[in-house]
Amino acid sequence: MGRTLWLALALVGSGCATNLSALQTAKTLRPGQIRIGGGVGLYVPAGQVVNAIGEGVNLAKSGVNAATARENFTVSREDQEKLLTTAFALAVLPPSTSWEINARYGVVDNLDVGVRWGLNALRADAKYRLLHGGGREGEGEGGRKSFDLAIGIGVSKYFFSNPVLEALEKVKLVSFSRFDVEVPIYLSADFNPYFGIYFSPKYVYSRTSVEMKLLEFAEACGCIEEKYQLPTTVDMHFVGATGGLRAGLPRLSFFFELTAGNTFVNPMILGKERNLGGVTLYPSLGLAGTFR
């Protein structure tokens, strides 16, 4: 089990948290307008953190009870598998901070496109506005309330190194590939040119693949039995929503938001399907300036 744990952590050690921020409202840029911004967020896999704490507390209680009764304490196979599953979950989607730099461009009326470069991924997206009502169009025009509805699609490609593998001298021939596809809906209301709120339900699909070389090495050295082979492809699904506040000047806005939802990921680990997902939170803030 010990060598299995190390190889398991090596496999998922390059797992990285998903950037779930929106940092934009349903409004689209006018043709030719450019928006440059940046932001920072905190990925919190709340469900798995609670599970990890719970498993640790239960194991500690068992150890204390055994010591009190002057009995030998051994970690059962079931407990080992629970701990390994929790380690997988926190390695695949670890609590972490993420920064980003983003840019958007207005293509035609009601359509803009953007790119986002983050700590571990490059994302391209497009947003099309379906509905606008209320106040007049244009940055800073009028003071009437307005509302907008838009739909978007984004694709992210991840790039990162694997510090865990670098620490394991005998495990060298492995690489990871991950992409996300995100489908958000944007709803926003502007109360005046300086203040507004927005809400964005979203679905994110992620696929992470690993080359078979790591598993071939493990089989060759006898480190992992066939039934304990680790997954070579992991599919993840996130379903949730972002709620946010926009404040500032018409051409320089601050964004404060919280994304909440549930992550679903159920790979086969140690011969069984394991639930590595759970409740996920992502608070973030950003700043964006609009030009032209």
N, C-alpha and C positions, 0 to 999 in steps of 0.2 A: 504493500500500500504506500510505503514511503516514496519509492521511486515513481510510482504512478502519480502521486501528488505533485512531485517536482515536474514531471512531464506535462501533467495537466495544466499547471500554472504557466509553464513555458508556452503551451499552445495558446492559451487565452491571455497571456501577459501583454500582448499588443492590443487587446480590446480597448476601445476608447469610447468615452461618453459622447452621446449625440447632442449637437447644438440644437436646442428646441426653441430658441428665441424667434420673435417676429420682427420687432423693432421697426414696424411700419404700420400704417393704417390702410384702410381700403382705398384711399385716394391714390390716383395714378398721376405721374408727372405729365406736364404738358409736353408736346413734341419739342425735342431739343433741350429740355431741361435736364440737369445733372444733379444728382444728390450724392454726397460723400459722407460717410459716417463710420462710427466704430462703437464697440460695446464690449461688455464683459458679463459672463453669467456663471452660475454655480449649479452643477448637476448633482442632484441629491436622490439616489435610489432609496427612498424612505422605506419601502417594503423590505428590501434586503438588509438594510441596516438594522431594522427591528428584528428580523429573523436571526441575524448574526449575533446580536446582543442576547436574544432569547436562548439560542443554542449554547452560547458561552455560559450563561447563568445556569442553565440546566446541568451542563457538564460540571461546573464548579460545585453545585449542590450535591451531585452524586459523589464527587471526590470528598467533600466535607462529611457526608453521611458515612462513607466508607471509613474515613479516618476516625470518626467518632465511635464507630462500631469495631475499630481495630481490625478491619478487613482489608485485604489486598484490593486495590482499585485498578481496574483495567478498562480501557475504552472499547466498547463493543463495536462489532462490525457495522451495526446500524448507525451508531454515533459517528464513526469514522466517515461513513458515506454522507451523513448530514453535514459534517464539517467540510468535506470536500466539495459538496454541492454549493455551500455558502461561499467557499473560497472561489469557486468558478464564477458565481454570480457577481461578486465584488471585483473580480479581476476583469470580467467582460465589460461591466458597466460600473467603474469605480467612481466614488464621490470625487469630484474634481472641478476646478475652475476652467473656464474657456474664454478666450478673447477673440475678437473678430474685427476685420476692416471690411466695409462694404461700399458698393457703388451702384447707383441705379441711373437709367437713362430713359427718357420719354421717347418712344418710337413714333406712335401716332396717337390720336385722341383715344383715351381710355385704355391704353396699353403701354406698360413699361417693362423693362427687363433689368436684371441685376446680377451681380456676382458678389460672393462673400468668401473672403479668405480668412480662415481661422487657424487655431493652433494645430489642427490635425487634418483639415479637409478644405477642399475647394468646392463651392456650391454655385450653380447657375440656376436662375429661376425667371419666370415670367408671370405677370399679374395682369388680368383683364377686368376692368370695371364693368359690372353689369347694370348698375343703377346709381344715380345721383339725384338727390332731392334737397330742397330747401334753399340755402344761400347761393349767391352767385359764385361762379367758378373763378379761380385765380388766387394766388398767394396774397393774403392780406386784404382782399376786397370785401367790403361790407362787414356787418357784424351779426348777420342773421345766423341762426342755427342751420346746420346742414347734416345730411347723413349719406353714407355711401356703402355699396355692397360690391365685393369683387371676389374672384376666384383665382387661384394660382397653381403653379406646379413647379417643383424644384428638384434638381438632381445633384447629389453630392458624391464626390470621390475622395476617399481617405488616403492619406500618405503618412506613414510614421515608421519609426524604428522599433526594435524590440529589445529593451534593456534587460529583460529577464533572460532571453536567449544569449545575450552577450555575456551574462554571468555564468552560463553553463557551457563549459568548454567543449563537451562532447555533443552538444546539440547546435549544429551550425546551419544545416541545409533546410531552411524553411522560409517561406514568405507568405504574407497575408494580402488579401484583396478585399476591400469593402466598398459598397456603394449604398446610398440611400435614395429613395424616391419619396417626396413629400407632396401631399395634396392639401393645401390650406384653403379655408374660406375666410374672407375678411369682412367684418362689419364695423363701421366706425361712425361716431357722431362728433361733430365739432360745434361747440357752444359759442365760440367766437374765434378770431384768428389766433388766439394765444392758448387755448385750452380745449382738449378733446379727450374722448375715451374710445377704446377699440376692443374688439373681441374676435378671436380667431380660432374656431375649431379646426383640428388638423388630424390627418392620418399620415404616419411615416412607416415605410417599409424599408428594412435594412437586411442586406445579405453579406455575411462575412465568410470568406473561403480561405482555406490554408492548403498549401501544397502537401502531397502525400509523403514527401521525403522524411518528415519527422516521424510519421507512423512506421515507415519502412525501416528506419533506423531502430525504432523501439522494438519492432518485431525481430530484427536481426540480433539484437543483444538480449532478447528475452525479457525485456523490461515490462512489457504489457501483454497479458494474455489476450487472445482474439476477442473474447467477449467484453474486454475492458477497453477496446479501441475507442479513441476519442473522436468526436465528430469532425469531419473535414469541411462541412458547410453548416453555418448557423443562420437561421432566419429569425428576424425580430420584427415585431409590430408594435407601434405606439399609437394609442388613441387618446386624445385629450384636447385641451383648449388653452389658449393664451388670453389673459385679460390684462389690459394695459392703460396707461395714462400718458398723454402727450401734453407737454407744456413748454412755453417759450415763445420766441419771436416767430413770425411767419416763415422766415427763412433759416432759422436756427432753432431746432427743437430738441428737447430732452424726452427720453422714453423711459418709463418705469413699468415693469411688467412681471407677471408670474404665470408660468406654464405649469399645468397639473394634468395628470392623466395616468394611464396604466401601460406598462411595458409587458408584452407577451413574448416569451422565448422559452421553448421547451425542447432542448437537444437531448439526445441519448447519451447518458454518462454512466459508466459502470453497469452497462446492460439494462438501464432503466431510463424512462423519460423523466427528466427533471425540470421543475419550474424554476427558472432563474429570474423571472420578471417580478413585477409588483408595482406598487404605487411609486410614481416618479414626479419629482418637483424640479423646476428650473426657474429660479428668480434671476432677472437680468436687468441691466440698464444700459442706455446708449445715448449717443449724441449724433445729430445729423445736420448738415448744412446744404441748402439748395441754391443752385447757381443758374443764372439766366432767367 
